[in-house]
Amino acid sequence: MVSETEALRVADYARLDIARRDRTGVPEVVFAQAKTVAQTLRLLAELRAGDPEAPALATRCPDEVLAAAPTAFGTDPVRVDEVARTVTVGPLPPPRGRVGVLTAGTCDLPVARECLATLAALGVGATLVDDVGVAGIGRLFAQLPRLHDVDCALVVAGMDGALPSVVAGLLRAPVVGVPTSVGYGVASGGVTALGSMLSACAPGLTVVNIDNGFGAAVHAAKVINAVHGD
């Protein structure tokens, strides 16, 4: 349990869990959606000050945060990914292990890039294998040599969500399905992909919430921590 003294009170809107990285291996991250620009930038600054050994990360950043962040943190390096909608403040840790991040199509890249930004902030090496969906399955087979030695694979797909099941039937590494809200009508904003992944024939497939690249990356980072040590 985290005591009140371990939480950092920020103004009248947040209590930052600055001990989270010591407790779980993963620091608190700012979910910027629905926060003001001032709140997001202040929380990133407080996270850097409270845990200076780790970069601070914000996800789901609106355009105003992406525009303001590069000049908001003095000499600290700032990385803005406009596709992922992430902001990372502070030096990145050296990467350990290797995670494969696969996308079924180009429309899945925003979620995949959220995976990549999160993995980088957590000190995990990653390889992106994009646009290898089942509609042209030969594209996946051609990329398999790049994936044989990954510690974990994150497979990002919308529409029918079939790609994670295929990948889980081909790799020894643990596979995480990441459904996206990509697709026409009956895809129902990712619900169809989610259901397909949850009912996959390939055993052992882990599935996260719709569009949750961050959550998938945290799962992969914990796999890396277990394999390569904290």
Buried (B, 14 or more C-beta within 10 A) or exposed (E): EEEEEBBBEBEEEBEBBBBBBEEEBBBBBBBBEEBEBEBBBBBBBBBBEBBEEBBBBBBBBBEBBBBBBEEBBEEBEBBBBEEBBBBBBBEBBEBBBBBBBBBBBEBBBBBBBBBBBBBBBBBBBBBBBBBBBBEEEEBBEEBEEBBEEBBBBBBBBBBBBBBBBBBBBBBEBBBBBBBBBBBEEEBBBBBBBBBBBEEBEBEEBBBBEBBBBBBBBBBBBBBBBEEEEE
